[in-house]
Amino acid sequence: MTNMTSRPAPGRRPTDETTAQRDPKRGALSPESRGRTTIAETVAEKIAGMAAREVPGIHNLGSGMARAIGGVRERMPGGQPSAARGVSVEVGERQVAVDLDVVVDYGYPITEVAAEVRTSVIAAMERMTGLEVIEVNIAVNDIDIPGNEDDNEQRVE
């Protein structure tokens, strides 16, 4: 009697035909089934931060202390603004949750700005990472009033 069990070619891992997806055009395994992609939390934080900053009415991201420390860091030689300041994320295998600390410009309706930030962050995150955004929590920590002397970013020293 002959053993009819197929064996993978040398150097190739066996695949479970029932779970592997085949490319209908070529009959080969699809790229998605040939490995795993992980997204680092720092990458997700930067994506969320950039998407939030694009929304009109967002003055800055971060709480008061984070903005102060970030301002000092940016003034140092070679210092660059942090895209992830004021952003915290939890990244899972298929989902991500985002927390944002924001400063809104005076005169903008906070609820509308928050809704636009959510829309922008969700669209950017899902488009760029493929992860499902399960929530975007927004904490409005301050409001920027033009000409306010307490704002470190506008202070001349």
TIBA-780326 format. One record per residue (C-alpha): residue number from 0; residue in one letter; x negated, y negated, z negated. Coordinates in steps of 0.001 Angstrom, whole numbers. Layout:
BEGIN
> NUM, a, X, Y, Z;
...
// end
This chain:
BEGIN
> 0, m, 0, 0, 0;
> 1, t, -1293, -3467, 868;
> 2, n, -1126, -6427, -1488;
> 3, m, 802, -9194, 319;
> 4, t, 146, -11950, -2262;
> 5, s, -1306, -15006, -578;
> 6, r, -4369, -16579, -2104;
> 7, p, -5459, -20192, -1750;
> 8, a, -8424, -20939, 452;
> 9, p, -11754, -21207, -1395;
> 10, g, -12145, -24611, -3078;
> 11, r, -8401, -25331, -2991;
> 12, r, -5998, -25192, -5904;
> 13, p, -2868, -23107, -5636;
> 14, t, 330, -25117, -5317;
> 15, d, 3847, -24332, -6335;
> 16, e, 5774, -24520, -3077;
> 17, t, 9012, -25241, -4927;
> 18, t, 7699, -28427, -6584;
> 19, a, 5267, -29692, -3951;
> 20, q, 6711, -32076, -1401;
> 21, r, 5898, -31440, 2213;
> 22, d, 5519, -34100, 4850;
> 23, p, 8291, -33232, 7350;
> 24, k, 6233, -34427, 10345;
> 25, r, 3105, -32396, 9633;
> 26, g, 4230, -29692, 7243;
> 27, a, 1396, -30671, 4889;
> 28, l, 1702, -31760, 1284;
> 29, s, 2638, -35417, 849;
> 30, p, 42, -37787, -678;
> 31, e, 2245, -38275, -3766;
> 32, s, 1918, -34604, -4676;
> 33, r, -1877, -34520, -4356;
> 34, g, -2836, -36271, -7562;
> 35, r, -1811, -38649, -10297;
> 36, t, -1981, -42433, -10497;
> 37, t, -2105, -44228, -13829;
> 38, i, -1650, -47968, -14351;
> 39, a, -3686, -49552, -17161;
> 40, e, -1855, -51834, -19569;
> 41, t, -4203, -54714, -18679;
> 42, v, -3181, -54397, -15027;
> 43, a, 522, -54474, -15907;
> 44, e, -62, -57461, -18231;
> 45, k, -1752, -59440, -15470;
> 46, i, 1018, -58664, -12983;
> 47, a, 3703, -59745, -15471;
> 48, g, 1770, -62877, -16441;
> 49, m, 1272, -64014, -12856;
> 50, a, 4920, -63346, -11986;
> 51, a, 6137, -65309, -15024;
> 52, r, 3867, -68291, -14295;
> 53, e, 5357, -68609, -10777;
> 54, v, 8783, -69497, -12179;
> 55, p, 9618, -73231, -12225;
> 56, g, 10083, -74422, -15798;
> 57, i, 7384, -72195, -17289;
> 58, h, 4719, -74478, -18696;
> 59, n, 2470, -71824, -20213;
> 60, l, 2372, -68364, -21756;
> 61, g, 1346, -67426, -25273;
> 62, s, 2088, -68464, -28822;
> 63, g, 449, -71527, -30329;
> 64, m, -2593, -69670, -31651;
> 65, a, -3104, -67690, -28445;
> 66, r, -2954, -70892, -26387;
> 67, a, -5442, -72626, -28711;
> 68, i, -7930, -69757, -28563;
> 69, g, -7408, -69395, -24810;
> 70, g, -7974, -73130, -24331;
> 71, v, -11311, -72940, -26128;
> 72, r, -12320, -69852, -24148;
> 73, e, -11421, -71554, -20835;
> 74, r, -13575, -74599, -21675;
> 75, m, -16687, -72478, -22186;
> 76, p, -19061, -72164, -19227;
> 77, g, -17785, -69437, -16944;
> 78, g, -14469, -69268, -18800;
> 79, q, -11393, -68545, -16744;
> 80, p, -7715, -68703, -17607;
> 81, s, -6365, -65383, -18835;
> 82, a, -3551, -64064, -16677;
> 83, a, -2496, -61744, -19510;
> 84, r, -2304, -64320, -22328;
> 85, g, 1121, -64180, -23976;
> 86, v, 1967, -60843, -22346;
> 87, s, 2268, -57464, -24012;
> 88, v, 3287, -54275, -22232;
> 89, e, 3892, -50616, -22961;
> 90, v, 3177, -48422, -19972;
> 91, g, 4502, -44886, -19721;
> 92, e, 4255, -42358, -16919;
> 93, r, 7275, -43742, -15066;
> 94, q, 8434, -46799, -17011;
> 95, v, 7118, -50045, -18445;
> 96, a, 8419, -52500, -21062;
> 97, v, 7261, -56127, -21097;
> 98, d, 7173, -58728, -23894;
> 99, l, 6434, -62367, -23028;
> 100, d, 5737, -65424, -25209;
> 101, v, 6514, -68528, -23156;
> 102, v, 6492, -72311, -23328;
> 103, v, 9246, -73942, -21276;
> 104, d, 9042, -77421, -19728;
> 105, y, 11443, -79914, -21278;
> 106, g, 14598, -80442, -19228;
> 107, y, 14869, -76916, -17820;
> 108, p, 17769, -74740, -19013;
> 109, i, 16045, -72097, -21133;
> 110, t, 18540, -69319, -20377;
> 111, e, 18191, -69878, -16617;
> 112, v, 14394, -69974, -16808;
> 113, a, 14410, -66744, -18850;
> 114, a, 16681, -65054, -16304;
> 115, e, 14391, -66119, -13440;
> 116, v, 11339, -64882, -15338;
> 117, r, 12990, -61491, -15861;
> 118, t, 13876, -61251, -12173;
> 119, s, 10369, -62270, -11083;
> 120, v, 8578, -59919, -13492;
> 121, i, 10805, -56948, -12655;
> 122, a, 10412, -57477, -8897;
> 123, a, 6626, -57877, -9053;
> 124, m, 6077, -54998, -11461;
> 125, e, 8265, -52525, -9584;
> 126, r, 6896, -53563, -6185;
> 127, m, 3239, -53412, -7200;
> 128, t, 3198, -50454, -9595;
> 129, g, 6224, -48369, -8690;
> 130, l, 7102, -48178, -12390;
> 131, e, 10673, -48747, -13560;
> 132, v, 10918, -51830, -15784;
> 133, i, 13217, -50893, -18646;
> 134, e, 13139, -54274, -20417;
> 135, v, 11607, -57732, -20307;
> 136, n, 11802, -59440, -23708;
> 137, i, 11155, -63176, -23715;
> 138, a, 10301, -65239, -26785;
> 139, v, 10437, -68988, -26186;
> 140, n, 7872, -70257, -28704;
> 141, d, 7636, -73893, -27681;
> 142, i, 8853, -76526, -25290;
> 143, d, 6487, -78877, -23472;
> 144, i, 7451, -82524, -23732;
> 145, p, 5649, -84747, -21192;
> 146, g, 3274, -87187, -22876;
> 147, n, 3279, -85222, -26136;
> 148, e, -56, -85895, -27849;
> 149, d, 29, -82541, -29703;
> 150, d, -454, -80549, -26523;
> 151, n, -4098, -79390, -26469;
> 152, e, -4091, -79063, -22695;
> 153, q, -3443, -82788, -22180;
> 154, r, -5665, -84095, -24974;
> 155, v, -8815, -85966, -23938;
> 156, e, -11723, -85549, -26320;
// end
